[in-house]
Amino acid sequence: MKKTSEAQLKAVQKYDASNPEQVYYRKQKSAARAFTRMTTAKAVEAVAAVGVDRYREDLQALRDAIDEKLKAL
């Protein structure tokens, strides 16, 4: 059984088509949050493959970029 009605799906598609900037923003924010969480089994495997030290460095670089952006705003 579907949890989301066809009408709701259609409304979401219409909103997304009418607001591409909002959709892009939401996707970018989601990607950044997903990178910081890395809790799925696949993500844990990816971190293990590249190494915890590299992941830590990448998180620090992301933090630095965020800090720079906040100062610029």
N, C-alpha and C positions, 0 to 999 in steps of 0.2 A: 504494500500500500504506500502510495506517495504521501509525503508529508507536506509538500508544497503544491498548491493548486496551479492549474494551468494559467489561470488569470494572474496569479502572483508572479509566475515565471515570465509571462508576457510583459507585465508591468516593469519588472526588473530589466528586461531586455530593452524596453522602450527608454527607461531612465538612462541606462548605460549608453545607448545610441545618442541620446540628447545631451549627455554630459561626459564627453570623452576625457576632459581634463580631470574631472573628479575620479573617474575610473582609473586613469593613469596614476594619480596621486595615491589612491587607495592601494593599488597593486605595489607601488614602490614602498609604501609604508609597511605593507604586509611582508614583503621580501626582506626588509631590514630586520623586522621583528623575528621572522623565521630564522634568519641567520644567527641572531643572538640566542635564540632558545635551543635549537639543535637537539631536540628531545626524541625524535622518532628513531626507530631502529636504523633506518637508512642514513639519517643524519649522523648518528653515533658512529656508524661504520665509516662514513666519509671523514669525520674528524680523526678517527683512528688511522685512516689511510694517509692523510696529510700530516698527521702528528699534532699532538696537543699544543706543542710550542708554537707551531705555525698558526693554529687556530687562535691561540692567545694573542699573537702578534697582530693578526687580522682584526680581532676584536678591539685591540688597543688603537689600531689605525682608524677604525670606524669611530671610536670614541673621540679621537683627536679631530677627525673631520667634522663630527657633530659639534664639538666645542668651538672650532673655528667658525662654523656656520652660525652658531648662536651669537658669537661675538660680532659677526658681520650684520646681523639683523637689527 
